[in-house]
């Protein structure tokens, strides 16, 4: 999986020191999630809503984005970075075709 970062996150995510400084105890889990994602050929290697990552598509105004659990209540938020974005006939993301993602944040979107 090809992983890129939003402009504001690139400096933080490309340095373990900066990641630890900004996210504290979340940093170790973030690094583990990034290693898992980078080892995959496509997003469907990460079964939706299973495993510790519990990856799932978001809805509403976040349609097209996905999240992976970190330490509750925080999530790693990302989206496919391919153009055009691979989608299924029902409008959901085609996980088998997603081979590049962009990390766009770490947040608690439930609050």
Backbone torsions as a table, in degrees:
resi	resn	phi	psi	omega
1	UNK	NA	133.5	175.6
2	UNK	-89.4	125.5	-177.2
3	UNK	-120.3	127.7	173.0
4	UNK	-123.0	174.4	-176.8
5	UNK	-131.5	149.9	173.5
6	UNK	-59.1	154.5	-176.2
7	UNK	-52.1	-43.6	-177.0
8	UNK	-71.6	-19.3	-179.3
9	UNK	-97.9	-17.6	-173.6
10	UNK	-55.3	-46.9	-177.9
11	UNK	-63.2	-38.6	-179.1
12	UNK	-72.2	-48.5	-174.3
13	UNK	-74.8	-18.4	179.4
14	UNK	-90.9	7.3	178.9
15	UNK	-138.7	119.2	178.7
16	UNK	-59.4	-37.7	178.9
17	UNK	-62.1	-47.7	179.7
18	UNK	-65.8	-37.0	178.9
19	UNK	-63.5	-45.1	177.8
20	UNK	-63.7	-40.3	-178.9
21	UNK	-63.8	-42.7	-176.2
22	UNK	-80.6	-40.0	-171.4
23	UNK	-112.3	-1.2	176.0
24	UNK	53.7	-126.7	-176.4
25	UNK	-66.5	-17.2	176.1
26	UNK	-70.2	-25.8	-173.1
27	UNK	-56.7	-42.7	-178.7
28	UNK	-62.6	-42.7	179.4
29	UNK	-68.5	-40.8	177.7
30	UNK	-58.2	-46.6	179.6
31	UNK	-62.0	-39.4	178.3
32	UNK	-64.1	-43.3	179.1
33	UNK	-64.5	-40.4	178.8
34	UNK	-64.7	-38.5	177.1
35	UNK	-64.5	-41.9	178.3
36	UNK	-61.0	-48.3	-179.7
37	UNK	-62.9	-43.5	-176.5
38	UNK	-68.1	-23.5	-179.7
39	UNK	-80.1	-10.9	-176.4
40	UNK	-86.5	151.8	172.9
41	UNK	-81.7	-39.5	-179.9
42	UNK	-147.6	162.4	-175.6
43	UNK	-62.0	-26.7	-179.1
44	UNK	-68.7	-8.8	172.7
45	UNK	-67.0	-17.9	178.1
46	UNK	-105.0	100.0	-174.4
47	UNK	-62.0	126.7	-179.0
48	UNK	-54.5	135.7	174.6
49	UNK	60.8	17.5	177.8
50	UNK	-125.6	177.1	-178.1
51	UNK	62.6	172.9	-178.2
52	UNK	-63.9	-24.2	-176.2
53	UNK	-71.1	-32.6	-177.6
54	UNK	44.0	61.3	179.5
55	UNK	-76.5	136.5	177.9
56	UNK	-155.2	155.5	176.9
57	UNK	-76.7	145.2	177.6
58	UNK	-93.6	164.7	-175.4
59	UNK	-122.2	178.8	175.9
60	UNK	64.2	-132.0	-177.6
61	UNK	-72.8	-3.3	176.6
62	UNK	-107.0	12.8	178.4
63	UNK	-54.6	135.4	-177.8
64	UNK	96.5	-8.6	176.6
65	UNK	-105.7	159.9	177.6
66	UNK	-130.2	162.1	175.5
67	UNK	-138.1	153.8	175.9
68	UNK	-128.6	136.7	179.4
69	UNK	-63.0	141.3	169.6
70	UNK	-117.0	-133.1	173.1
71	UNK	-89.2	125.0	-176.0
72	UNK	-48.8	136.8	6.2
73	UNK	-98.6	16.8	-172.2
74	UNK	-84.7	149.0	179.7
75	UNK	-133.3	149.3	171.3
76	UNK	-90.0	119.7	-175.5
77	UNK	-104.3	133.1	178.7
78	UNK	-148.8	170.6	178.2
79	UNK	-144.9	158.5	175.5
80	UNK	-63.2	141.2	179.3
81	UNK	-107.8	6.0	177.7
82	UNK	-78.8	148.8	174.9
83	UNK	-125.2	124.6	-5.8
84	UNK	-72.5	158.7	178.5
85	UNK	-68.4	128.1	179.6
86	UNK	-69.1	122.5	178.7
87	UNK	-129.7	153.8	176.1
88	UNK	-85.9	172.8	179.9
89	UNK	-59.8	-31.3	-178.7
90	UNK	-82.3	1.7	177.9
91	UNK	92.5	-8.1	177.8
92	UNK	-77.2	163.4	178.9
93	UNK	-68.9	141.3	178.0
94	UNK	-89.8	92.5	-174.0
95	UNK	-59.1	-29.1	-179.6
96	UNK	-68.1	-24.7	-175.4
97	UNK	-101.6	-9.4	-178.1
98	UNK	-81.4	111.1	-178.4
99	UNK	-122.4	5.0	179.4
100	UNK	-147.2	131.8	-179.2
101	UNK	-132.6	160.6	176.0
102	UNK	-124.3	122.7	176.7
103	UNK	-76.4	126.5	-176.7
104	UNK	-116.4	-7.0	176.6
105	UNK	171.5	168.6	170.2
106	UNK	-127.1	118.8	-175.6
107	UNK	-160.7	167.2	169.9
108	UNK	-105.1	98.4	-176.4
109	UNK	-86.8	1.9	178.6
110	UNK	-88.1	-17.1	-173.8
111	UNK	-91.5	NA	NA
